[in-house]
Amino acid sequence: MAAKRASKIRESDIVGLKYFDRLMPLLERLHDVGTERDRAGNRTLFFDSYCSYILLFLFNPIVTSLRGIQQASELKRVQKKLGCPRAALGSLSEATAVFDPEPVKQIAAELAQQLQPLAGDRRFPEVKHLVTAVDGTVVQTLSRLVQAAYLKSPTDGRSLSAWRLHTHFDVERGLPVRMDVTGAGNHGEADERVVLRKTLQPDRCYVLDRGYAQFTLFNAIVAADSSYVCRVRDNSVYEVLEQRPLSPEALQADVTFDAVVHLGDSRTARDRPQHPVRLVFVTTTPHHKRGKQGGGTTGPRSDGTLRIATNLLDVPAEVIAFIYQQRWLIEIFFRFLKTHSRLPPFVEHQPGRHRDSSVLRYHRLPVDRSVDRQEADQANL
């Protein structure tokens, strides 16, 4: 039995056009990008128009493909609001090979600078650096879209069916500020620690889970004039150099231990921390590793104590615990990204496309990020 043919998109199906009153002035600067080879002067699809169509796709669940975008571009209401002519299917197909995404990243960065912290006052006044949670998540593609994926296997050149988004998330403003895309495997050049090492910036306080716990990475962060708050493994071996008394505020935050320690005795001198390291222990709910439906596990076990390493020696222990708790915000963002962002698979012919369109959309849409904040505050450490 033949599959039912999708109905044609109508004017009344399209929503979200009101946002383009604010978006179009931002996109105007993209008009001449990728026109260098158009010597005949007959190009009809320009980069600003293409970005408008991609955003239209993101706003409208009824638009599911390049052909759907082409249909929407034929609507008079869409043409009037976007200021774009009808788009040819061939022009849309070749667009990812013609247009450079770098200018879109600049627009996303400018939008990020306009956003203020969600609270009126800084949540971490004791921390001088910008608190940035870093983590990666794997995005799966549908099997029928594998051949359209832009990432290729380094061994046999085949298209990959998943990729990893290495994300930097501004905790105080509640938004992603950087995403780097690699293959899904967490090894080699795609290893989360390798990617972070290459993208370190000064004046950041990197909040990390235990997958990032590596002494040489800690050294690189400090060398970049930044700081870190990172969970370390339950079996970490250390020698106490200076144990600190716990304040009533720290005890109320379930802090059980605070000390400057020596780590890495089993490592070579080059692989040990080259700076003072502080350990803060926080009581939490124990977690037992177990299998889950569909394969895999529910994550590594925890004995009920979070061991948090940091080079912030003068910040109260309860603030260190609170900073690590806010790492949950990036997990909520990943859930939002996978559930609501409708990342377009048909623009994945070259690296960087997901990062630009999805981050731009997150910056610009009226997302209630205060909900994310409330969920993070209620989550267990």
N, C-alpha and C positions, 0 to 999 in steps of 0.2 A: 504494500500500500504506500503510495507516494506521500512524503511528508507535507504537512499543511504549509502553504506558502504564507510568509509573514505579510500582514496587512500593511498598506502604505501609510506612512506617517502623515498626520494631519496637523493643521495649525493649532488646534485645541490640545494636541498631545504634548506640545513643547512648553516647558516651564523654566523658570530661572533667568529669563531674559533681562529682568530688572537689574541683575548684578552687572551686566555688561556696560551700564552707564558709568560705572567706576572702573571696570576692567579695561575698556578700550583705550583710554588715554595712556595707560601703562604699556599697552602692547604696540602703540604706534611706532616706537623706536625700532621694532623688529621688522618693519616693512621691507627694508632694503637688504636684510640678511639673506644670503644665498642667491643673490641676483647677478653675481659677477659673471657667470657663464651665459647669461641670457643676452647674447649679443644682438639677437634679432628683435628684442624688445616685445616679444609676444607672450611672456609669462602672464598668467591670469590668477594663479594661486600664490600668494605671498605669505611670508612667515607669520605676520600678525593675524592674517585670516585663518591660517592653519591652526594656530594656538586657540583662536576663538572657537573653531569647530571642535577641537579636542575638549575644551572646557564645556562646550554645549553637550558633548557626549557624557561628560562626568556629571552634569546636572540632570540628565534625562535618562532614566532607566530604559525607556522605550527604544533609545538609540543604542544598538548593540554591535555595530560593525561599521566598516568603511562605507558600505552601501547605504547603511542607515544615515550616516553623516551626509552622504551625497543627497539622499532624499530630503533631509532637513534643510540642506542648503538651497533647495528649490522653492522653499516656502517664502512668500513675499514678506511675511512678518519677520522671519529670521534674517532675510537679506537687508531689510530696513534697519533693524536693531544693530546688526553686526557690521553693516556697511560692506558686505562681501557679496560678490556675484556667486552664481551657481558653481559648485566645485566639481570638476571632472574626476571620475574614479581613478584614472591613471595618475593624475596629479597628486591625489591623496596618497596613493600607493608609493610613489617615489619620494614623498616629502621627507621621510626620515633620512634619506641619503643626501638630500639637498641642503637641509637647514641645520645649522650648528646650534646645539642647545645651550652653549655658554651664556649668551645674552639673557636667556630665561632664568638661569641661575642667579644672575645679577639682580633681576627684578624680584625674585623670591627673597634674596638677601635684603634688599631695600624694604620690602614689606615686613620682614622680620624685625628690622630696626624700628619700625613704627609701633610695634606692639609693646605694651608696658607690662610689668609684673602683674599677676592677677590680684595680689593683695596690695594695699596702698603703701605699706612699708615692706622693706626687704625681709624675707623670711629668715635669712641667715646673716644678720648684720656682723656676726663675728668672723665670717668667712669673706675675705677680700676678693676672692676669685669668683668667676661666673660658674655656678653649680650646673654641671652638664652630665646627665646620665648617658652612658654609652652601652649599646648592646646590639645584637644582630638577630634577625628573624628570617626564617626561610619561607618564601612564597612559592607555592606549587602552581604549575600551569596545567591546564586540561590536556589530556593526551592528544586530542585532535589539534592542539595549537603548538605542539612541540616543534614542528618544522618551521614555525614562524618566530621561534625564540632567537634572540640575537646572540646569546652566549653559546660558544662552541666548546666541546670537550677538547682539552689540550692533547689528548692521546689519539683520538680517532676522528676529531673534527665534527662529530655529530652535535646537533642541537641539544641543549640541556632542557630538562622538564621542570627545573626549579632553580631559583637563585636566592642569594642571601643579601638582605639589605642591612648594611652596617650603618647604624644611625646614631647621631649626636642629638640629644634632646635637652633643650634649655628648660630646666626644672621650674625656674621662677616665672617664666613667661608662658610655660605650657605649650611649647611648640618645637618641632624638629628644625634644626639649623643646618644639618648636613646629612646626606645619605650617599653611601658608596655601594655600588652593585658588583657582586662577584658571583661565581658559581656557588651552589648550595653547600659543597663540602667545606668543612671547617679545618682546612689544612693547606700547607704551602702558602702561596700568595693570597689565598682567600681566608687564611687563619685570622680570626678576629683580633688577636694581639698584634699580628703583623700589620693589618690594615690600620689599627689605631695608632701604632708607632709612626706610620707614614703621614698621619693626619693630625698629629699633636699641634696644639696652638698654645701660646702663652696666656697667662691669667685665667686659666680654667681650673675648676675643681672637678676632676673626673670621678663620677660615682659608678662603680663597677661591681659586677657579680664575680663569683669565684673562678669562672672560666678565664678571667683576665689576670688572675693572680700569678704574676711572674716578676721576680726581683729585677731583672734587667729592664722590663717595661716600667716598673716603678722608678728606676733610675732615669730612664728616658723622659718620663713625665716631669720629674724634678729638674732635669737639665733644660727642659723647655720652659722653665719658670712657671710651672703649674703645680697643682697638688692633686692628691687622690684620696678617695675613701673607698676601699675595696674589701669585699669579703674574702677571707682566706679559708683554706680547707680545715676540716675538723681535726685532722691529725697533724696540724702544723706544729713544728718543734721550735721552741724559743727559750731564751735565757732572760730573766727579768733583770733590767739594769736600774730601773727606778719605778717602784710601785707608788701610785698616787691614791690619796684618800678619795672616797666617793661622797659627793655632796648630796643633800636631801633631794635635789632636783634630778640628779643622776639615778639615785635609788628609785625614785618615782617612775623614771623612764625604763626601769628593769635592767639598768646597767649593773653588772656584777664584778667587773674587773677593769682596771685602767692602769696601764703601765707602759713605759718606754722599754723596749726589748731589743735583744740581739737575735737576728734570724739568719739562716743560711749557713750554719756551721758545716753542713755536709757538702756545700758547693765550693767551687774554686773562688778565690778572692774576687775575680772579675765578675762572677755571677751573683755575688751577694749585694745586699742593699748598701749603697755608698752614702747614706744619709740616715739620721735617726728615724726609727720607726716606732710608732705607738700602736698598741693593741687595745681595743675596747671590746669587751664581751657583753652581749645583750641576751637576756633570756627570751626565748620564743617557743612556739609549739613544735615539739619533735615531729619529724617527717620520716616515714618508713618507705623505702623504695619498693615499688611494686609495678607489675605490668598493667597496661591499660588496653582497652578495646581497640582493635585495629593495629596492634603492635606497638613496640616501643615501651618506655617506662614513664612513670610520673616524675622523674627527676632524681638526682642523688639524695641520699638519706641525710638527715640532720639530727644531731643528738639533743636538740633543744637549746643550743647556745650558738648565737651568731658571733663569729670571730672577725672583727673588722680592723683591718690595718690601714694606717693613715700616716702622712707626714705632717699633719696639722697638730702641732704640739700644744698650742695655746688655746684651742677651741674647747669649750666645755664638753665633757663626755656625753651628756644628754643631747647636745646639738649634733655630735657625730652620729649618734643613733638615729636622730630624726632625719639627718641628711640621707643616710642609707635607706631609711623607710621610703623616702620620696623617689627612690629608684623605681618603685612600682608604677610611677607615671608613664614610663616608657613602655611598660607592658600593656597598659591601658591604650596607649597610642597605637601599638601594634594591632591590638584587637580592633580598634577603630579603622585602621588602615585596611585590614583584611576584610572587614565586614561591610564597611560603608563607602570606601573610596572608589570602588569599581575601576581598579587599575586597568588601563586599556591594553590588551595583549597585542593588538595590531600595530602598536607603535614600537614594538620591541625588536627592531632590526639593528639598532646600535646602542651601546652603553649610554646611560644617562637619561633616557627618555622617561622611565618611571619616576626617577628622582625629581625631575623638573616639574612634570605635570601634577603629580600627587602632592608635592610639597607646596607648590603654588596654590593649589586648591585648598589645602589645609590652612594656609595663611589667610586666604581671602574669604572663605565662607564663614557665615555667622555661627560657628561651632561653639557650643556652650562648654568651654574648657573648664569652667568652675565645677561642672559635674565630674570631670576627670579628677579634679583636685579632691573633691569630697570622697570619691571612691578610694583614692590613695590613702587619705587620712584614716579611713575605716579599715584598711587592709592590715593583716598581721605583718610583722616584720619578716 
